[in-house]
Structure formats: C-alpha cells, structure tokens
Amino acid sequence: MDKRAFKTLNEYLEKVPAIEKPIAFGVDGNGLWWVKFRIDITHQLAWQVVQEVGFVCNYLSLDERLPTVFYPVSPPPYLNGGPQDFLSWVIETKDKDFKPGTLKQWLEGRLPRPVDDLMQWQLDEEDE
C-alpha cells in the first residue's frame, strides 16, 4: 500500500474542524495501516470531533464494528509537556483488507455534512 491509498482519507481529515495538519500515515509489516494527527484541544469543537470520530471508528454498531481503533497517544508528559503540545491521536486498522478510503466513506457518511461547515457541528445543548 502506498501513499496514494491515504490521499482521500487525509484530504477528508484535513477538513474536519480542530484536526491539524500534517497528518502522518503508515503501514506495518503485516499490512495494517494507521493515521496519526493532532487535534487543537483549544478549538471549540475539539471534544465533539473526538466524540464523533471515536463513535465511528470504535463503536459504530454493537453487532458490526469497523475494524478500526481511535485513541490518544503521548510521549511521557513528565519529560515533554502537556496535551496542548504533545497529545496526538491515532486511527489504526485491525484488518489489512480494510482500506483507508473505506474509512473515509464511513466517516463521510456519519460526520456532519459538509464536514468543514462549523454550523453543521453545532449541537442544540442550550435547549436541554
């Protein structure tokens, strides 16, 4: 799998509010791929982005989950610093046949549309 396989997923993730460029990606020796990025935790929609991406990647359905995992990663905070500068997020696959473009389609089908329209991300929490 070469970098062209990640093109549409990376372009999509770059449009998601609070996700920062650059987005790194790779494939391990078993053909399992990953993408890694930072989220601006000061962005007003940062935690909503974490929640939405986490839902799709980790828990879309009780019966048919995607073969992906979304989670935070960090070097030792006591050696480096806080989450503003050193917290990153990873999406990785557990199935070599599940392609990055397929994940893009799942995200696109479930995240707000268009994904870069901040108004589409707004929740009506004032009504609660």
C-alpha positions as CSV (number, residue, x, y, z in Angstrom):
1,M,0.0,0.0,0.0
2,D,1.5,3.3,-1.0
3,K,0.7,6.9,-0.1
4,R,-2.0,7.2,-2.8
5,A,-4.2,4.8,-0.7
6,F,-4.3,7.5,2.0
7,K,-5.0,10.5,-0.2
8,T,-8.8,10.7,0.1
9,L,-8.8,9.9,3.9
10,N,-6.1,12.5,4.6
11,E,-7.9,15.1,2.5
12,Y,-11.1,14.4,4.3
13,L,-9.5,14.5,7.8
14,E,-7.8,17.8,7.0
15,K,-11.3,19.3,6.6
16,V,-12.5,18.2,10.0
17,P,-12.6,21.1,12.4
18,A,-9.8,21.1,15.0
19,I,-7.7,18.4,13.2
20,E,-4.3,19.9,12.5
21,K,-2.0,19.3,9.5
22,P,0.2,17.4,8.8
23,I,-1.4,14.0,9.1
24,A,1.1,11.2,9.2
25,F,0.3,7.7,8.0
26,G,2.0,4.3,7.6
27,V,1.7,0.6,7.2
28,D,3.3,-2.0,9.4
29,G,4.9,-5.3,8.2
30,N,1.6,-7.1,8.4
31,G,-0.2,-4.7,6.1
32,L,-2.1,-2.9,8.9
33,W,-2.3,0.8,8.4
34,W,-2.6,3.8,10.7
35,V,-3.0,7.6,10.5
36,K,-1.8,10.0,13.2
37,F,-2.7,13.6,13.8
38,R,-3.1,16.3,16.4
39,I,-6.3,17.9,17.5
40,D,-6.3,21.5,18.6
41,I,-7.7,21.0,22.1
42,T,-8.5,24.7,22.4
43,H,-10.8,24.6,19.4
44,Q,-14.5,24.9,20.4
45,L,-15.3,21.7,18.6
46,A,-12.3,19.6,19.7
47,W,-14.1,17.2,22.0
48,Q,-17.1,16.9,19.7
49,V,-14.6,15.8,17.0
50,V,-13.1,13.3,19.4
51,Q,-16.6,12.0,20.2
52,E,-17.8,11.8,16.6
53,V,-14.6,10.1,15.3
54,G,-14.5,7.8,18.3
55,F,-18.1,6.8,17.7
56,V,-17.5,5.9,14.0
57,C,-14.1,4.2,14.5
58,N,-14.7,2.4,17.8
59,Y,-18.4,1.9,18.3
60,L,-20.5,2.4,15.2
61,S,-22.6,-0.7,15.8
62,L,-22.8,-3.3,18.6
63,D,-23.1,-6.1,16.0
64,E,-20.9,-4.9,13.2
65,R,-18.0,-2.7,14.4
66,L,-15.5,-1.3,12.0
67,P,-12.0,-3.0,12.2
68,T,-10.6,0.3,13.4
69,V,-9.5,1.8,16.7
70,F,-9.2,5.5,17.5
71,Y,-7.2,6.5,20.6
72,P,-4.8,9.1,22.1
73,V,-1.0,8.7,22.2
74,S,1.6,10.7,24.0
75,P,5.3,10.7,24.9
76,P,5.9,10.8,28.7
77,P,4.3,14.1,29.9
78,Y,6.9,14.4,32.7
79,L,9.6,14.6,30.1
80,N,7.9,16.8,27.5
81,G,4.9,18.8,28.5
82,G,1.2,18.9,28.4
83,P,-1.5,17.9,25.9
84,Q,-1.6,21.2,24.1
85,D,1.9,20.3,22.6
86,F,2.3,16.6,22.8
87,L,-1.0,14.8,22.6
88,S,-1.7,13.0,19.3
89,W,-4.5,10.8,18.0
90,V,-4.2,7.6,16.1
91,I,-6.7,5.6,13.9
92,E,-5.4,2.2,13.1
93,T,-7.0,-0.8,11.4
94,K,-7.1,-4.4,12.6
95,D,-7.9,-5.8,9.2
96,K,-5.4,-5.5,6.3
97,D,-8.3,-5.7,3.8
98,F,-10.0,-2.6,5.3
99,K,-8.6,0.3,3.2
100,P,-8.2,4.0,4.2
101,G,-10.6,5.1,1.5
102,T,-13.3,2.8,3.0
103,L,-12.9,4.5,6.4
104,K,-13.2,7.9,4.7
105,Q,-16.5,6.8,3.3
106,W,-17.8,5.6,6.7
107,L,-16.7,9.0,8.3
108,E,-18.2,11.0,5.5
109,G,-21.5,9.1,5.9
110,R,-21.8,9.8,9.6
111,L,-20.0,13.0,10.5
112,P,-21.7,16.4,9.9
113,R,-22.0,17.5,6.2
114,P,-20.2,19.3,4.9
115,V,-17.6,18.3,7.4
116,D,-15.8,21.7,7.2
117,D,-19.0,23.7,7.9
118,L,-18.8,24.6,11.6
119,M,-22.5,25.3,11.8
120,Q,-23.2,21.7,11.0
121,W,-21.3,20.6,14.1
122,Q,-23.3,22.7,16.5
123,L,-25.4,20.8,19.0
124,D,-28.6,22.3,20.5
125,E,-27.4,21.9,24.0
126,E,-29.0,25.2,25.1
127,D,-32.4,23.5,24.7
128,E,-31.6,20.9,27.3
